Amino acid sequence: AGGAYMPIDPAYPPDRMTYMLEDSGTDLLLIYGGNVEVPLAYAGSVLNLADASLYRGESANLLAISGARDLAYVIYTSG
């Protein structure tokens, strides 16, 4: 299990954002605030980090399941 971070500029044209989300297989999109337009074609989950209810409950750090030998560096490009 793991995760990756792929920044998408909200100023990108909707078609470009849709392509990037579909091509990368993104299942979870993190946004902040109400001014972000999520492409209509995006079928994954969206979490708005400005939603205070996301920060309620347990706040302890999770146990580490990876270490220095588990690193990867990946760059997503449109080319």
C-alpha positions in Angstrom: 0.0 0.0 0.0 1.1 3.5 -0.6 0.3 6.8 -2.1 1.6 9.4 -4.5 1.2 13.2 -4.8 0.5 14.7 -8.2 -0.1 18.4 -8.2 -2.7 19.7 -10.6 -2.9 23.5 -11.2 -6.5 24.5 -10.8 -5.9 27.0 -13.7 -5.4 24.1 -16.1 -8.1 23.7 -18.7 -10.8 21.1 -17.6 -9.9 18.7 -20.4 -6.2 18.6 -19.3 -7.2 18.0 -15.7 -9.6 15.2 -16.7 -6.9 13.6 -18.8 -4.3 13.7 -16.0 -6.8 12.3 -13.5 -7.9 9.5 -15.8 -4.4 8.7 -17.2 -2.9 8.5 -13.7 -5.6 6.3 -12.2 -6.3 8.8 -9.4 -8.8 7.5 -7.0 -8.7 10.3 -4.5 -8.6 14.1 -5.3 -7.7 16.5 -2.5 -8.9 20.1 -2.9 -9.0 23.1 -0.7 -11.9 25.5 -0.6 -15.0 26.0 -2.6 -13.4 27.7 -5.6 -12.0 24.5 -7.2 -13.9 23.1 -10.1 -13.6 19.3 -10.2 -14.0 17.9 -13.7 -17.5 16.4 -14.2 -15.9 13.3 -15.7 -13.9 12.5 -12.5 -15.4 9.4 -10.9 -13.1 9.2 -7.9 -13.6 10.5 -4.3 -13.0 14.2 -3.5 -11.9 15.4 -0.1 -12.1 19.1 0.6 -9.3 19.9 3.1 -11.1 23.0 4.2 -13.8 20.9 5.7 -13.2 21.1 9.5 -15.1 17.8 10.1 -12.2 15.9 8.5 -10.0 16.9 11.5 -12.2 15.5 14.3 -11.5 12.3 16.1 -8.2 10.4 16.6 -5.2 12.6 15.9 -2.3 10.3 16.8 0.3 9.5 14.1 -0.1 6.1 12.4 2.6 3.5 12.9 5.4 3.6 10.3 5.1 0.6 7.9 7.9 1.7 5.6 11.5 2.9 5.9 14.4 4.3 4.1 14.7 1.3 1.8 11.1 1.8 0.5 11.5 5.1 -1.2 10.6 5.9 -4.8 10.7 9.1 -6.9 8.3 9.3 -9.7 7.6 12.2 -12.0 4.3 12.4 -14.0 4.6 14.2 -17.3 2.2 14.6 -20.1 4.7 13.5 -22.7 
